[in-house]
């Protein structure tokens, strides 16, 4: 069994994830903890061979998600919901630990809960890696790239449904789990998608080309002024909302608050292969 410390940094809802995972201990323990992330990297690279990178995606000229692509997205989300319960159990344990501090629990009770919390925290690495592998493989099987998935996820959940969640910091002598909003890369990728869309609008013969171009230019200016926002957050155009409306119940049923901050992550090996960096 590995000894030492691991640092896992997550991010706020929907923003993907910033992870620096450093493992100090036995080689066997390090390999076991890194393997799920390495598998995630390989499965993403396979996905990108067919669909390009997350940043490459070009939304439809009018931004409206076609019905068949929404069906595919919901199918992907439904497949991934099997991972939700494991994350719920982990974060429930973290919250129990927080409550014990507030309630003045006895030393023995705290010690037992600390052991459970440490076990859950060390299990996060495997859960994160397996979630990413499953996402990449399900997307490949269903015929959707990570960029399109990201666009629909952000539009449906962050912008249209306005989902939100709370993430806390948890720390003890062995495990430091720091939850914070650390998703600039994902938001930057989404801004890039809108720029692709604007280019395509300007080059198109769409009857509403001028209006669409002006709308996109205004949204990009708003996003450049506030880099913490997601596209169309708080101001979803009616045509986009109308396309999503018939799927509201199914979209809500396929959303997991506990995994939302990890859903759009891209994993990479750090220098020398001794760390995993995801955002």
C-alpha positions, 0 to 999 in steps of 0.5 A, a space after each residue: 500500500 502506498 504511503 505519502 500524500 496526494 493532492 487533487 484539485 477539482 473545479 466548480 460546476 461544469 468547468 471541467 477540472 484542474 488536477 495536479 495529482 502527485 503521488 509519493 510512495 511505493 511504485 506499485 501504489 503510484 502505478 495503480 493510481 495513475 493507470 485510470 488517468 493514463 487510460 483516459 488519455 489514451 481513450 481521448 486520443 482515440 476519440 480525437 482521431 475521428 472527431 478532432 480535439 475539444 477545441 476544434 468543434 464548430 457549432 451549427 451556423 444558427 447554434 441550434 442543436 438538431 434533434 438527433 444530436 440531442 438524442 445522442 447527447 442524452 443517450 451518452 448522459 444516460 450511459 454515464 449516470 451509472 458513475 454518479 452514485 460512486 461520486 455521491 457516496 464520496 462527497 456525502 462522506 466529506 460532508 459528514 466529516 464537515 458536520 462532525 466538526 460543527 457538531 463537536 463529535 467525540 474523538 473516537 467518532 471523528 477518528 472513525 470518520 477520518 479513516 472513512 474519509 481518507 479511504 474515499 478521498 484516495 478512491 477519487 483518482 480511480 473514479 475520475 479516471 474511470 469516468 473520463 474513460 467511460 465518457 470517451 468510449 461512450 462518445 466514440 460508440 455513440 458517434 459524438 466528439 468531445 467538442 460537440 458534447 462540451 458545447 451541448 453540455 454547457 448550453 443545456 446545463 450551464 446556460 439554459 437550465 442554469 444548474 449550480 452546485 456547491 463544492 467545499 474544501 476538505 483537508 486532513 493530514 494525509 489527503 488535501 482535496 481542494 475544490 475551486 472554480 478552475 475551468 478557464 481552459 474549458 470556457 476558452 474552448 467554448 469561446 473558440 467554438 463561438 468564434 468558429 461559428 461566427 466565421 461560418 456565419 459570415 461565410 454562409 448564405 443564411 437568410 439571417 446572416 447579419 443578425 446572427 453575426 451581430 448576435 454572436 459578436 455581442 456574445 463574444 464581447 460579453 464573454 471577453 469582458 467576463 471570462 467566468 461566464 459560459 456562452 449564453 449564460 443568463 441570455 439564451 436566444 429563444 431559438 436555442 431554448 425552443 430546441 431544448 425545451 421538449 427535452 427538459 425532463 430527460 436532460 434534468 434526469 441525465 444530470 449528475 451534480 456530483 460529477 458536473 465539475 469533471 465532465 468536460 475535463 481533458 487529462 494530460 501527463 505532466 513533465 516526466 510522466 510523474 503527474 497528471 494534469 487535467 482541466 
